[in-house]
Amino acid sequence: MPKTDPRIDAYIAKSADFAQPILAHLRQVVHAACPDTEETIKWGMPHFMHGGKILAQMAAFKAHCAFGFWQDVAQTGKNREAMGQFGRVASLKDLPAKAELVKLVKKVAAVIDSGEKPARAVKSAPKAPPEVPDDLSAVLKRNAKARKTFEAFSPSHQREYIEWLVEAKRAETREKRLAQAIEWMEEGKSRNWKYQNC
């Protein structure tokens, strides 16, 4: 007997008409492939648990659904324009055949059972250090305290200040941001210092 969660029933019932048969189908496939799967809601979406670990998740949006495995061992090869391994699922035709989905669910469950961790995706090359705009560079040359702070920042923290500055649409806004940036750097603060202890 599948271990279902009434919150998933409610989630499916309140989803758009096109999404209900998709979500019901995915739910049925997961339970058929892995009968001991438990259901829960995480991050506001239905999730399927196996052995205390997340097996898969599904979601309904305005014009499509999404389904994916927490550990990307499925490697469907589909273009990922949406959450999950199957892209935007607008109808049952956008999903693999039931037998293929069952096979994938079993494969992911077997990986969870084995305790092995799938290889992580190769990270992209690090970004080049940010190019400091002339106006910021000129002010930093005149302000040793702010310059020392800026130079001690990681490239990502430097980039936060630079992007904030260059995104200003008006000259007045850019000048205000530059003055604020220098003030914060004199105090040793990163661009998003307000959110660091949230």
URFEN-V350448 format. One record per helix or strand of 2 or more residues. SS is the DSSP state (H for helix, E for strand). FROM is the first residue (numbers start at 1). LEN is the number of residues. If there is no record, write none. Layout:
ss:SS from:FROM len:LEN
ss:SS from:FROM len:LEN
This chain:
ss:H from:6 len:9
ss:H from:17 len:17
ss:E from:38 len:5
ss:E from:45 len:6
ss:E from:53 len:8
ss:E from:65 len:5
ss:H from:92 len:3
ss:H from:98 len:17
ss:H from:134 len:9
ss:H from:144 len:9
ss:H from:155 len:12
ss:H from:171 len:16
ss:H from:193 len:3
